[in-house]
Amino acid sequence: METVFPGGVRSQHSASLEGFPEGVRSQHSASLEESKKKLNQQLKTKYLRLTKQVRPIPFIKDTRSIDKVFTEVGMNYKPVGEDEPWQRMNSHHEIPMGTIGQSRINIIEGDAGYGKSMLSLRLVHDWCTRDQVDQCSQLSNIDILIHLNLRQLGGVASIYEAIVKCLLPLDSSIKESDVKQLLQNEDIRTLLLFDAYDEYPDKDKEDNFVSHILQEKLLQHVKVLLTTRSSCIPEGCDGLTGRIKLTGFDGRAREDYVRKVVTKGDEEATQKILTQFNTNATLADICQAPLLFVIYAHSAHKAEINIDFRSVTEFFRCMVKCFHHHIRNKAQTKPTAEEQAQFQKFEDNHDTLDRLAYEALCAENQQLTWDRDICARKLGKEFYKRHTDIGILVEEEVINSNILSQPDPYKTEVRLFHKLACEWYAAHYFVKRLRSSPSSLPENLVDLMDPSELQHVYRFACGLDTIAARQVLDLLKQKRDCNSLAVLCALEQTDEAGDVLDTVRDLVSRDVIIGEEDSRLLQRTTIELVQRACQDEIPVSRLQLKMCFKRFDVTSSCIVLRSDFRLANLKTLQVLHIQAKYTDGEITRDELLGLLQTCEGLTELRIDSRSFLLPLSIPPETIPPSLKRRNINILYVRWRGLVYRLSFEHGQWEIHDQPADYPLVVNIHQGHSQLEQEWCLHQELMMAAEAGVTISTLRLIGSFNTVADNSQSIILTSGLTIPVLLTLQKLMIEDSNINQEMFIRILSYVKECPQMTTLRFWKSQMPDVVDPEQIPSQLKQRGLKVLYDRGNGLVYRLSFDHGQWEIHDQHADQSFYVEIDQGQSQLEQEWCLQELKMAAEAGVTICALLLGVSFNTVADNGQSIILTSGLTIPGLPTLQELYIEETNINQEMFIKILSYVKECPQMTWLHFVDSQLPGVVDPEQIPSQLKQQGLEVLYDRRSGLVYRLSFDHGQWEIHDQRADSSLNVSIDQSDSQLEQEWCLQELKMAAEAGVKIHVLSLVDSFNTVADNSQLITLTSGRTIPVLQTLLQLDIWETDINQEMFIKILSYVKECPQMTTLLFWDSQMPDVVDPEQIPSQLEQRGLKVHSWKHGYLDFETGRWKLSDRVAKISSRIVVKGLYQRILSTNFGGSEETRQAQEVPPEVDG
């Protein structure tokens, strides 16, 4: 497990080997490392085969690699916590993997066909190839990735069994016990990637290994990514996991997919497909689901198809027909009339398959696969063969849970190519049952076929048959929260049947909701429903716009949503409820009046928003008489607190209601607009005080300026003033500098607020002592609490008797730490010292003390630390961890620091960050008490590794590798002798321990290579031996002739893992003799790049510039030199090149 504090990460050793001799632990670690290496080799073999067998749609027989077909889908991320907003993600590389500050478990959710499984395969591929390409994905920090398709794991009781049986070869020597040992080791960073939870046969069983892991009953430290439909989130995970929601293809993604996968760069063909596609807006909304667009794009590329689709049913019917026609047209000989008839029969008559699909979805535990032999027998061999040839039916090997103990526990099963296809065929059988004998349907049908999980069965049924559609809509009335699905089902009926208006009337008699998270198709469909009702004079009882309202367009008299859809002509709408998104916005007077006039039948308008503002008032003379006569109820709810009602009589807002469970809290932030601050002041604070409504809390966040001389008002930084508030209970002032005079003036203002019981300052600069004689005596009698929270764990209370601050409370969820930085003011540093002394005297644990460039020395007696400001820190008996950052420390000073630590009996951790330390410490000078104290001395050089000092021999050892970084070492000619020695020590330790060295940068420090190619000699005379784990070598600002270049390649040949050699701003030979280039380098796939010349072609020995943008990565920012984005992008426009300081001749 890891405990995180600013400046470092502490790793605790596994308790399982404590007490064993060092040799035993070393052997165990070596054995574990070997097991991990063997497991990863076998996993990668399996995964790479899997990721190269992708078929975008059924009739494409040739398989492709996932990286050749994968296209980014829209994604939104919601961190743990109900109030956290959804955040847009730009790439799958941003998917969190449970690293520091993130949820251990993340769920990837999306509707059918939104690309969950394709995304899983892409993540697997990225992990397998992480050493070959530069990635910014967090997968680069994952040691073991376990990818399991849960659909195939029915009846498997153990995850270890699933891994061995599903992922490893039959002759693997790895046993379940080996896998268990690896997964249970907390030092091995493991990610479990569970795909298709919604199709997991055992998901409804209480005792399954997936539930145990999600509920933290098993493998509590392991990171988890799980994909599922949005309607099938595992129970108990709602508030405990991060959520990633797939939002489908936008226009850019569709274009990228067509060009990359379908037409392979043929621009004419690309434009033909996209132009045809964009002529049908409904089709574009249907194809927000990537699967449906992929089917359309490939089908349209193969043949001319009619795109006049008005529903998903029409679309899917056409696509299935395309599958059949494609396989028929591919026949090498022209089919006979009899064969043509047989083809048509198979296409039209699929009753048995319909029934199989229906029964699979209706089963108590959905079973979406069938035994191959049984299925072929039921369908008929010819039908079965035809549909497997097309790809509608897919065969796959799965575990046979009945023979798990056998060496080969597999069987072949068959399934429909996608669950959406299963719903298509099931809908046909569903329609037959609805038409022939609806009374025979089970009473709990909507429970067996949950509409939220199987919405397409109901939608397809409505599109396939008008009579069945009426019965489906009646069924949906029995289920709560099915209004949105009912709307979609209603719009599947494209025929102008006489009872369509009855359906519309029924749907709009209930609440109609348009939500931000609704698909574009659902939003469009709901808008069509509402506008159809208004057009036919049908009353729409209530329309709720949930986080999707953008503005009201006065010019066109319509509501504009955030999706840019528009709602117009809402003349029969009765109640409009707008829940505005938590972003700044404003509805002006003209917009508000225009909205009210457009909705002619409106009786109530309710707007809920924290920061979407309405006008402070409306002059009565500007309100049309017709609006005044209608007496519309206009309500405005400002987050937690009061509900306001607009009076048409005088154009002012009045308090309408106060929710019983929401106290009135008002926040005035420095960043708020003038209108927002005026709303807080005039409409909330003053109105509440005048009406006798209790104001629970007033928070001034960076907005406090001063108190008026007469103490009757607070003046804000905006110039607005807050008068005395008779009903205010608590005042919080945040992020302000308060001196003693200002503090007394604030107390004088508080004296005028008779109900105030608490005055709290947060993260502000406060006087450390207050003259008690100046504190108003009334405040003492009232029992006012004056609190000061510095944001680091402790809360202080002012003693009115002696004007001193005392410890009042400690945050239960926060450890107490103190940070003293060189840039802090003298007053701030004095406050920090006062905190430390108070905590130590009160016995409060000081979790960490961080000295950021403020450490100077230790007193000769070892009793105190002297800061650069001259202030001193005495020995702290309750201090646990001390961090010293960016300081040069020689051996003498190091020993003095250890002497100070001796005075802190509870300290267990001394951590140096980005400092200069001696490479070796004399063990004789280390106080013996520290060994008994259990102290760990760690050194984080910000290069990727953390080192630990061995008290036995005074040497530094590798302690841990930072989870969020790679090992990067830079040796600059200007570095001190000690710094260069440390760099060489790092390289040797990493290579010996098998730690990958991602980048070694020699900045103007390279001199030559030894004749035997075993050493690089630096300009300082020091040498770098062959590094077995080095991946990339960068050589900066050096003139290289041909002889030296060949010697460098010979050195690289000795580094077996090196894949990249980069020369930055160096002079290179124009041509290299290809005969002298070691042949092993080309076989290894080594890439040799020069900043000025391009990349080296081993065949010709010449430098070439790439035709496309080439990403050459340097994962290290070298001190003061070429500080640019980690993955530099060469190419682009002339302006871009100049902005990035990239030489224009380099196009690769």
N, C-alpha and C positions, 0 to 999 in steps of 0.2 A: 504494500500500500504506500501511497505517497502523501506527505504533508507539504503544503506549498506555502511559501512566504516570499515576499518581494526579494529578488536577488538570488534565488536558488531553489533547488528541489532536493528534498531529503529522501533517500531510499532506505527502507529498513530491510535487513536481511531476512530470508525465510527462517522461521524458527525451527524447521525440521532438522537442521544440521548443527544447531548450536551445541557446543560442548564437544564436538568431534575434533580430532586433530586436523591441522591444516592440510596434511597430505590426503586424508580421507575426503575432505571437502573438495579438494582439487580434482581428485579422481572422479568423484560424483559429478562435478560440474562438467568435466570433459566428456563423461558418458552421456550426460543430458544433452550437451551440445551436439554430440554425434547423432543421437536419436532425433533431435530437432532437424538437423541437416538432412538425414535420411527421409524423414517424414515430408519435409518440404520438397525434396526432389520428386517423390512419388506423387504428391499433390499437384505439383506443377505439370507433371506429365499428363495427369488426368485433366486438369483444368485447360491446358493448351489445346488438347484434343477437343474438349467440349466447346471452347470459344472459337474453334475453326469450323464448327458444324452448324452454323447459323443459316436458316432459310427464312428470308423476310416474309414470304407468303407461300401457301401450300404448293402451287404449281411450279415454283422454281426448284428444280432438282439439284442444281449445283450448289454446294454449300459454300459459305463465305466466312471469313474471319470477322469477329465482332467489331474490330476496329475499322473495318472497311465499310460497315453498314450503320454503325451507331451514330446517331445524331442527337445533339443535346435537346432535351425537352425542358419546358418551363418547370421551375421548381421553387417552392416557397418553404422556408424553414421556420419552425416555431420552437424556441428553446423551452426548457422545463418551466412551468408556471402558468397558471390560467390567464394572468393579465398580460403575459408577454405577447407582443404583436407578431404577426407573420412577417418574415423578412425575405425579400427576393434573393435567389441564388443565381449566379451567372453560369455556373459550371458544376459538373458532377465532382470535380476536384475539391469543391468546397464542402462536400458532405462531411459532417463531423464524425470522427471515429472514437469518441469517448476520451479525448485527450483532456489535459488540464482545463478545468472550468467548463466542461461540457458534460452532458448526460452520458452515463455509461451505456444506456440503451437508447437507440434511435429507431423510429418506425418510418419506413417509406411507404406512403399510402397513395392510392390512386384508383380511379374507376377502371372498369374492364377495358383493356386495350390501350392503356396509357403508358406502357413501356416499362413496367416494374421489373420483369424478368430480363429484358434486354439491358436495363441499367445494372442489374446484378451481374450479368455476364461481363459487362464492361469493367466493373470494379474488380472482378476476378482477373481479367486480362491485364489490367493496370498493375495489380499486385505481382503477377507472374513476370511482368516485363519491367518492373521498377528499376532494375539495375542497368537496363539497356537504354532507357530514355530518361530525359530530365522531366520530372513531374513536380507539381506543387501540391499534390494530393497528400493527405495525411496517411495514406496507405504505406508510404515509404517508411513509416515508423512501426508497422505491424510485422511481428516476427512470424506468426502463423496465421493463415487465413483458412477457415473452414467454411466451405460453401455447400449447403445442403438444400435440395429441393424437397420441401416438406410433403409435396404431393405423393412422393414415392416412399414415404416412411411410415405408412400405416402398420401398426402392430409392433414397431421397433421400440423397445422399452428404454434403451440407453443411448446417449449421444456417442459414447465411445464405440459401441457396437455399430451405430450408424456410420461413423467415420471409417471404421475398418472394412465394413461390408460394402459401402457405397463408393468410397473414394480411393481405396487402396487396391493394388493388383492382387489376384488370387494367391500368388506365391510370395506375397510380402512377408517379411520376417517380423514386421511391427505388430505387436499384440495390443489388445485393448488396454492392458495394464500399462503399456508404454505410452499410449495416447493419453490415458488418464493422468499419468505422472507429469506429462508435458503441459496439459491444460490446467492442472491444479497448481502449477508453479507460477507464483505471482510476479517473478522477475521476467517471465516470457510474455511479451505483449501479444495477446491472441484476440482475433476478431472472429466472431461467429456470424456468418451471413446466411440467414434463414430466408429462403425464397418461397413465395406462394403460401403464406400461412392460411389464407382463406380457403385453400384447397387441401389443407392438412386433414387427413381422415380422423385423426385422434384429437382434434382441437377441442371438442366438447367433452372429452374425458378428463376427469379431475387429475388423474395420475399419469401425466405425460412429461417427458424430460424438457420439452420446450417451455411449458408452464413453470416448471421448477426453476429454470434459468431466469425467466422473466420476473418471477416473484422472489428472486434472490435466495432461493433455497439450495441452489447449486451453482458453483462457479461464480461466486459473487464479484470477483475482480475482473472477469472476462468482459470484453466489449461486445455489444450485440447490435447488428443491423437486421431488421426484419421487414420484409415486403408483404403487403396485404392490400385488399380492397378497402376503401374508406369505410365501408359498411361493416367491416369485420375486424375491428381493432380488438386485440386481446383484452380480456377483462382485467380491471385493476391497473391498467397502464396509462390511463388518461392524464393524470397529473404528475407522473413520475418519469416520463420519457420525453426526449426531443422528438419532434414530428417533422417529416419532410413530405410535402404534398406535391405530387406531380400534376401540373396544370395543362400538359399537352403541348401540341405543336402550334407555334405562331407562324406568321407568313415567312419569316426568315428561316425558320427550321424546315418548313416545307420545301422552300427553294433549295436549301442546302442538301436535303435528302435526295431530291430529284436529280440535281446536278451530280452529286457524289455517287449515288448508288444506281439510279434508274438509267439515266442517259449517259453516265460516265463522261461528262464534260461536253456532250453535244449540245451546243447552245440553242440551236434551232429547235431540236426536239424538246429541250427543257422549257423554252418559252411557249411551245405549242401546248404542252401539258398544263402549265401554270395559267396560261391565258384562258384555256377552256375551263379550268377549275374555277377561276375567279369570276366567271360570269354568273355563278349560282351562289348567292350569299348563304342560303340554307346548307348547301353542300360544304361550304367552308366551315360552318359551325359544327356540322356532323363530324367532319374530319379533324376537329380539334383533338380527337382521340388518335394518337399516332398509328395504331394498328389499322384503323379504317382508312387513313390517308395512304398508308403504304400499300394496302390492297388496291385502292383506287389508282395510285400513280403507276404501279406495275401493269395493272389491267389496261389503263388508258394508253400506255406505251406500246402494248402488244396489239391493240385493236381499237377501232373507233367505237366508242360507247356513248349511249344517250345519257347526258348528265342532268336531265331535268328532274332531279330528285326533290321531293317535298317532305320526305320522312326517312327515318333510319330503316324502316321496313323496306321501302322501295330501293334504298341504297344496297342493303344486304342481299336482297333478292337478285339484283342485277350482278353483284359481285360473285355470288355462288354460280350464277349462270355463266359468267366469264370463266370461272375455274373449269367448268365442264367443257365449254367450247374450246378453251385453250388446249386441253389434252386431246380433244377430238381433232383439232386442226393440226396437231403435231404428228398425227399418224403418218407413217412413211408411205402407205398406200391409201388411195381413196376408199373410204369405207363403203361397203355394199348397202343396199336399201335395208336389208335385214339388220346389219350392224348399226345403221343409223337409227333404226327403230329401237334397238336394244339400248343404245346410248340415251335416247330420249326417255325411255322407260326408267332407266336408272336415275335420270335427272328429275323426273316428275314424281316417281313413286318411291318414297323413302319412309313408309309407315313404320317399319320395324325399327329403323334407326331413330325415328321420332320417339317411339315408345321407350327405347333404351335410354335416350337422353333425358326424357321426362322422369323416368323412374330413378335415374341417377341423381337428379337434382332434388327430387322429393324425398329421397331416403333420409332417415333420421340423421345418419352420418353420411354426407354426400360422398358417393363413390364414383369418381369421374373417369375411371379406367375399367376395362373389362379384360378378362382372360382372352388371349388372341384366338384360341381354337373355338371357345364357346361363342365368341362374337361372330367369327366367320361362319359358324354353323347356323346361327340365328339369322344373319343377314343374307346368307347365300354366298358361295365362293366367288361368283362372278361380280356381284354387287360389292363385296368386300374388296376384291382386287381392284375394281374400278376406282373406288374411293380412296384406297391407299395409293394408287398410281397418281391420282389427282393431288393427294396430300391432305384431303379433308380428314381422313383417318391417319393417325401416326402411330407407329409401333415403337415401343421403348422397353428397355430392360429395367425391371424393378426388383426389390428384395421380396422374396417369398417368406413371409413371417412364419409360415408353418414349418420351414426347414432351415431355420437360421443356423442350426448347429452343423449343417452340411458344409463341405468345402466350397461348393458352388451354389449358394442359396438364392439363385436368381430365376426369374421367369419372364416371359415376354407378355406384355400387356398392350392394349391398344386404347387410344383416346382420340377425341376430336382435337383438331390442331390448336384450338383455343377455347376457353370456357365460353366465350361469346358465341362461338359456333354451336356449342352444346345448348345454349339458351335458344338459339335459332330453331334447331330441330325440335327441342322440347316444346316450344311455342306451338308448333303445328299439331302435336298430339293434344296439347292443352286446349286448343280451339275445337278439336273434334269432340273432346269430352264436354266442353261447354255447350256445344250445339246439340249433341245427341242425348246426353243424360246429365244435365247439370245437377240434378238431385243426388247423383251417385258420388259427387265430389265430397271429400271429407270435410266436416265442419271446420276443422282447424287447418284448412288448406293454406291460408295466409301465414300460418305459423310454420308449416312444412316447407312452403316456398316463400321465404321471407322476402317481401318486395324490396326492402332496402338492399338486400344482397343480390337478388335476381331480377332487377328492374327490367332487363331487356326481355325476359320471358313475357312479362305483362305488356310491354310496349309492342313487341312483335305480334302478340296475339291480337292487340287492338288494330294493328295495321293489316293483319291478314284477313280479318273478318269483322264486319260491322256489327253483326248480332252478338258475337263473342265480346266485342268491345263494351257493349252496354253492361254485360254481366261482370266483366273485369272491373269496370268503374264502380259497380255495386260492391264487389269484393273489397276494393280499396277503401271504401267508406268504413269497413269494419276495423281497419288498422289505423292507429294514430300516426301522425306525422307523415302521411302519404299524399298530402296535397300537391307537392311539386311533381311527384310521379304521376298523379292523376292528370295534371296539366300536360305532361309529355305524352301520356297515353291518349288523351283526347285529340292532340294534334297529329297523332299517327293516322287518324281517320281523314284521308284526303278527299273522300267522296262527299259531295254536298248532300248528305243524308238529312232527312227531315228532322231527326231528333238531335242534331248537332247543337242547336240552340238550347235544348233542354240540358245537355251536358255542360255547356258554357254557363247557363244560369245556375246550375247546381254548384259548379266550381267557384264562381265568384261570390256565392252566398256565404262562403267561409273566408277566413283570412287568406289573402294572396301575398306571398312573400317572394321578393327578388333579393338574393343575397350576393355579396361580393364573391363568395367561393363557388357560386353556381357556374356551371359550364356556360359557354356562350350560347349553346343550343338551348339550354334551359332558360336562360335570360330572354332570348329572342322569342321562345315559345310562350313564356308567361306574358310578355309584352303583347304578343298577338292575341292572347286570350283576353286580356284586359281591354284592349282597344276594340276587339270584336264585340265585347259586351257593351261598351260605350256606344259603339256604332249602331247596335240594335236596341238601344234604350233600355238595357238590362242594368239594374243597380249593382254596383260593385261595392260590397259592404265595407271592406277594409283592405288597403294596400300598404304593405310594410316594405320599405326600402332599407335593407340591412347592410350598412357599411358600404353601400354602392352609389350613394348620391354624390354627384359632382357639382352641379349648379343648375339654375333655372335660366334658360335662354329667353330673354325678353323679346328679342327680334322675332323668333319663330314660335314663341309661346309654347315651349315644351321643356320637359325635365330631361336633363342630360345625365346619364349614368357614367361611372368611372370607366366602364367598358366602351363608352361613346355611343351606346344605344340611346335612343330617344323615346320618350313617352309624350304623346300629344293627344289632344281631344279627349280629355278625361272628364267629360261633362256629367257622367252618372256616378262618379266616384264619391263615396260618402265620407270615409275617414282615411286620411293619409298620415302615416307614421314614418318619419324619417329618422333613422339612426345613423348619424353622420360619422365618418371615420375620424380617428384621433389625429387629424392633421389640421393645420391652420386653414381657415376658410371664412367666408363671409357671405351672408345673404343680404343684399342691399334693400332699401325701402322699395324701390321700383320692382325688384325681383320678387319680393314677398307679395306685394299687391298684385303683380302680374300672375303669380302662381294661384292666388286665391280667385282671381277673375277667370282664369282658364278652367279651373275645376268648378263648374257652375253648381253642382249639387253637393259641394263639400260642406259638411257640418262640423268637422273637427280636423285641425292640423296640429300634429304633435311632433316637435323636433327635439331629439335627445342628442346632446353633444357636449363634450368637454371644451372644445376649442373652436367649434364652428359657430360664428357669431351672428346674431341678429341685430338690427338697429336698436340703439338705446331708447328711441321713441319715434313715433310717427306723428307729424302735425295733423290734427283731426281734419283740417280743411283739405288735405291731400287724399283723404280716404273717400272713394266714390260712394255716393248715397246707397247704391244697390248693395254694396258690401256691408254697410252698417245695418241695413234692413235684414240681411241674412243671419246676423248674430252668430257668426262662426266662432267656435271655441278654439282659440289659438294658444297652445301651450308650449312652453319652452323649459326643458329640463337640462340644467347645467351640471351634468355629472352627478356627484353625491351632494345632495342638499335640497334646495328649494325648487318647487315647480312654479313657474310664473305664467300669468295669463295676460294677454294684451287686451286692454280696454279700448274699444273703438270710440268711446265717448270722448276721452281726452288724450288718446294716443299713447298712454303710458302703460308700463308693465306693473302688475300687482301680484302680490304673493297669493298663489292659488292653493298650495298644499305643501306640506313637508312630510316626506316619507318617515314613518315611525322608526325604521331601523337604520336610517342614514343621518348621522349628525351633520350639521353644516360646517364644512371645512372649506376655507378660501385660501388659495395659493396665488400670490402675486410675484411673478418671476421677472427678473430684469429683462429677459429676452422677450417678454410678452409685448404685443403691439399696444399702441395707445388705447385703441378701442377695447381690447381685452382688459387692460388695467382699469379703464373707466367702468366696464361692466362689473368687475370685482368690487370696485369702490362704491359706485352709486347704486347699482341695482341689487347687490348682494349684502355688503356690510351695512350700509346706511339704512336700507329698507328693512333689513332684519332687526337692527337695533331699534328703529322707530316702532316696529311691530311687536317688540318684546320677544323676538325669536332668539333663542340661545345660539351664539356663534361658538361652536366647539373649539375651533382652532383657526388662527390666522398665521400663515407662513409667509414671511418676506424673504424670498430667495434671491440674494444678491441685489435686492431692490431698495433696501433701507439706506437712507442718506443721513438724516438728522432728525432731531426733535425741535419743534418750535420753542422759542425762548419762554413762552408762557406755559409750556408743557401740555398744551391742549390739542396738539396734533403731531402726527408723524409725517415728515416730508420724504417722499420717495425720490429715487434718482431721476424719475421722469418728470418731477416737479409737482405731481399730484399730491394731495394731502389727505391723510386719514384722521378724521376727528376722533375724539374720545368715544369709545364704543361701550355703552353701558351693559351690554349682554355678552361681552367677550370673556371667555374663560381661559384661553391659553394663547400666548403669543410666542412665535418662534422666529428668531432672526438668524439667517444663515449667510455664510460667506461674506462677512463684513469685518472691518477693522474698527474696534471700539476702544477708545482710550478712557481714562478714569472720569473725565468731565462728561463725556458722552454717556457713559454708563449711568451716572447719577441722573442725567436728564431723562434717560429711558425709564429709570425707576420713578421719576416724578410723573411721567405720563401714565405709568402703570397704576400709580396711586389714584388717578382719576377714573380708572375702570374698576368699579366696585366688585364685579363678579370674577375678576381675574385671579386665578389660583396658581398659575404656573407661567414663568418666563424662562424660555429655554434658548440658549445660544448653541449653534452647531457649526463646527469648522470655521470659527471666527477667531480673530485676534482679540484677546481679552486682557485687561490688566491682571497681574498675578495677585495683587492685593488691593482691597478697596477700603477707604477710610470709613469705619463704621459710624462715625459721627454724622456723616452726610447721608446715610440711608434713612429715608422717611420712616418715622416710628410706626405709622399706620400699617406699613407693610409687615412689620414684625407681628403686630396684633392680628392682622388678617390671616397669617399663616402662609404667606406667599412662598413658593419654592422657586429659587433662582438656580437653574441648572446649566451646566456647560458640558457639551458633548464634543470632544475633539475628533471624533470619528475613528479612534484607534482602539476602542474596546471598553474604556472606562468613562463613567459619567460623574462629574463633580458638582457639588452643591455649595453655594455660598453661605458661610456662617455670618449671620447678621451681628453676632456678638463681637467677633474680632476681625471681620472682613477678610478672612482667609477661606480658600477653597478646600473642601474636604471630599474624600471619595464617597460618593453616594450609591453607586450601583455599577455592576459590570454586565455588559451585554451577554446574555446566555449563549448566543450563537456566534460570538466573536472572541477570539483570543486577543489579549492585550499586548500590543507591541508599540515601540517608539522608534521613530526615524529622525535622525539628526543629520541634516545636510548642510554642506558648506554655504549654500546659497540662502539659508534661512536667516532671518533677522536675529539680532541679539535677544530681543524679547521672546521670540519663538523658541530659540535654543534654551533660554532660561526656563520657559514653561516645560520643555521636554525634561530638563533636569529635575524640576519640581515634581513632575509626574513620576519619574523613576524613584525618587526618594520616598514619596508618599506610598507608592505601591510596595516598595521594599519594606518600609516600616509597618505597613498594614498586613504584610504577609501575602499580598496579591502576587500571583505568578506573572512574571514578565516573560511572555512567550518568546519575544525576540527584540533585540536592540540592533538597529541598522545604522551604521555610521557611513554615510555616503560622502566620500571625499572630505570628511570632517575630522578624521583621526589624525593626530599629530605624533604623540609619543605616549609612553607610560612613565609615570613618576619613578624615580630611582628605587623607592621602597616597594614598588610593585603594587601599591595600594589604590592607585587611581589612574584613569586615562585622561590625558590632557588633549583637548580639542584644538583645532587650528585657531579658534576664536579666543583661546586662553581659558575657557571654562573647563572644569574638571568633573569627571564622573567617578564617584567612589565605588568601592566594591559593592555589588548588588547581590545579596544572599538569595533572592528569588529569581534571578535571571537564568533562563534556560539556554538561549541561543544568541550568539553574537556574530554579526556580519560586519566585515570591514571591506569596503569597496574602493577600488582605484587608488591604491596607496603603494609606495615603494618601501619594502620592508627587508632589511638585511638580517643576518643571523642574530646579531645582538638584540635588535628590536623584537625579533620573533620570540626569543627566549623571555624578554621582558613582558610580552603580551601573555605568554603562558603563565608567568608568575602572577599577573593580574587575574587570569582565569582561575587560578588556585584559590583566590579570595571569593570566588562565586561558587559555592558548594553545589548548587543545583544545575550548573551549566553542563550540558551534555554535548554541545555542538558549537564549534568555532569554525566559521566559514569565511574564507577570503574569496572575493569576487573581482576578477579583472585587475588583479594587483601583481606587483613584482615580488616574488618570494624566492628565498634561497632554494637551490635545487636539492640540497642535502642538509639535514639538521643533525647536529651532534647529539646522539641519544643520551649521552651522559648528562647533558644539561637540561633534559626534559624533567620537570618535577615528577617524582614517583607517584604523588597523590593523584595526578591526572589520570594515570592508568587505572587506579582503583576507582576513580570517579566515573569511569566509563566514557570519558570525553572522546569525541571524534573530531579530528581536525581535517577539514575539507578545503579544497582549492578548485574553484571553477574559473578557468581561463577564458570562458566564452567561446571556446573553439569546438565544443561539442561534448567533451569528456569532463568528468568531475573526478578529482584525485583525492586520495586519503593518505594521511601521514602514518607510517608505521612507527610506533614508539620503540619497537625493538631494535630496528637498524637505522632509523631516521631517514628512510627513503620514502618517496611518494609512490603510491600504487593506484591503478585504475579502480575507482570505486563504483562509478555508474556512468551511463551515457544519457545525456539529457534527452527526454522523450520527444522534445519538439525541435531537435536539431541534428545535423550530421557533423562528423568530425572534419573540420576545415582548418588547415594550418598555413599561415602566411609567414614567410621569412623575408624581411626587408633589409636591404643593405644598411639602412639607417638604424636598425634595431640595435639595442645594447648587446654586449657580449652575453650577459645573463639571459636576456630574452632569446637570443639565438640558441643558447644551450638548452633552454627550456623547450623550445620548438623541436630540437633534435631528440630530446628525451621523450617528448610526446609521441613522435613518430615511431620511435623504437618500441615503446611500451604498447602502442596500439597494434603494431605489426605482430609483436610477439603474442599478444592476447587474442589475435584474430579479429580485431575491431576494424571495420572498413574505414579507410581514410578517403573521404569523398573528393577532396581537393587539396593539393599541395601547391601553393603559389610562391614562386621565387621572384621577388620584386627587385630587379636590378642587383640580385645577389648571386646569380648563377655565374660560375667561372668556367668550369670544364667538366669532362667525364674522364675517369681514370682509364688507362689503356685496357684494363681487363673488363671494363664495362660494369664493374660491381659497385662503383661509387660515383656520386656527384660531388665535386669540390666547389665550395662557395667562395666568394671573394674574400671572406674573412679567414679562409684556410680550413674551415670545418668541413666535414664530409657527411654525406647522407648515403647510407648503405641501400642495397636493394630492399624495397618495401613490398612484401608479399600481398598486402591488402590495399594498396593504393589504386584508386579508380581513375583519377584525373590529375595530370600535371600541367600547371600553367607556368610559363617562363616569360617574364616581363622585361622589356627594354634592354635587349641584349643583341649584339651583332653575331649572327650565326653563319659560318661558312659551311661548305658542303661536307668537309671532313668532320667538323664538330656536329653537324646535323646527323650524320650516320652514327657517330658515337652516342648521341642522345637516343637514337632509335635502338641501338644495341642495349643501352641501359633499360629502355622501356620493355624490350623483349624479356628481360629478367624479372619484370614485375607482372606476374601472370594474370592479374585481375584488371590491369589498366585498359580502359576502353577509349580514353580521350587524351590527346596531347594538344595543348593550345599555346600559341606564341602571340603575345600581346605587344603591339608597338615595337616589334623586333625586326631587324634587317635579316632577310632570309635569302638563300640562294635561289635564283630564278628557276633553275632546273636541278633535279636530283637524279643521279644515276639509278635507274630502277633495279639494276643488277645488284646493287649494294644494299637495297632495302631488305631486311630479314623477312623471309616469306611467311614466317609464323604470324607476323603482325596483321597481314591481310586476312589470313585464315581466322584470326581472333576477332576480326571486325573492328580493329583500331581506327579511330577517326583522328586525322591530323589536320588542324586548322591554323591558319595564320590570320591575325587581325587585318593585315594589309593585303594579303595575297589570295585568300579564299581557302579551299580545302585541297589536300594533296591527293592526286590520282596515282595510286601505287603502280598502275600498269605503265604509265608514260613518264612518271616522275615529274609531271608538271602540275602547277597550281591551277585550280578551276574555280570559277564563281558560279554558285548555284542559280538556277533559273527562278526558283521561288524563294520566299523568305526562309532563311535557315535560322533556327534558334540555337545559338551557342551559349551554353549556360556556364556561369561562374557563380557558385553558390556562396561566395565569400565577398564581402565588401572590404577591400584592402584599405588600410589606414590612409585617409586623405587622398586616395588615388582612384580615379574612375568610379566614383560612387554613383552607380546606376542600378536600375532594376535588376533583380536577381537573374531573371532570364532576359537578356538583352535582345531586342527585336531589331535585326538588321534589315534595311530596305525601307519601303514606303516612299512618301513624297520627299522632295528636297527640303521642305520646311521641317518634316519629321526628323530627317537625318541631322539637320543642324541642331534641332532641339535636343537630340540624344547624343550629340558630339560623335556621331558615327562618320568616318571618312566616306564620302559619297561614292568612291570607287568600289566600296565593299557592298556587294549585293547578296551576300551569303554568310 
